[in-house]
Amino acid sequence: MSKIIITAIGKDRPGIVSSVAQVLFQLGCNIENVSQTILQSEFAGIYIVSTPDGTDFDAFSQAFHDAFNEKGLHIHIKPMDTEAPLTDIDGEHFIITTIGPDSRGLVYDISCIVAEAGVNIINLKAVFEGGNNPERNIMVYEVLVPDTLDRHLLSATLKEKAASLNLALTFQHKNIFDTVNRI
């Protein structure tokens, strides 16, 4: 079996996930991983699927596109690279949360520090509603910090940048974050 990555983007409406799952089922595929979200009024979904042995990629792509051509869903399909993912490195998951006023470049400023440290962003949720209430502008990064990295230095560097941007920033181990947010 080979694996394929499918991205689907379009105006949100009920039934998108069901429609995608139905077509994949009809094509004999198994959904292994899916991540989908609604950003404002737009649906975005990423699917990793295993295909039956002998699946012709071009025929699969055409059949999938044909199923959604007139439904306003923009589809991108590509074979999955079989290299080991970056998430297989030795490290621990941390959560970086920022709260504060919206300004152009916030994601860039924080993600640059993360990238320069060699830390991989696993998940990012950023909600910017603008206005005078800084609590309406939140970014939550889940990151994989290599065991070899000085976490205290990374935290201090992030907090220094956040302070210069008038942001409150927390840097917590994911287990602590999950426990605190479950209470």
C-alpha angles and dihedrals in degrees: 000000000000127000129233131194117218125189120193123189130173149111108318119251136148116279104032095119091045092050093050092046091049093053091046090050091049090051090053095249131144120219106227100173134006134180119182135165143167115239108194099306098340128098117218123182135172119195130187109199136177114224129210117268112276095023111161105227095210093049090046092050092048093049092048093047091047090055092057104028096108099030096079094246115134110215131196120185129186138161112261119250109238096211116121111272122245088246088074091075119109107262146097134261119249132180121225113195126185127187124182148087119335118247136158113275102024095128089045094050095051097037092052091059090047092049094045089055090054092246119146120225107225097180136001130191117181123176118183116181096162121208129105097298105092092194088071090067111071135158123191118187124187107203136182108226114198115237089238094061124096100242093191091056091048091049092048092048092049093047092049091052091045092052090053088054094046091247130139108226132191126189113195138164107256092240091057092044091051092048094048093047093048092060 
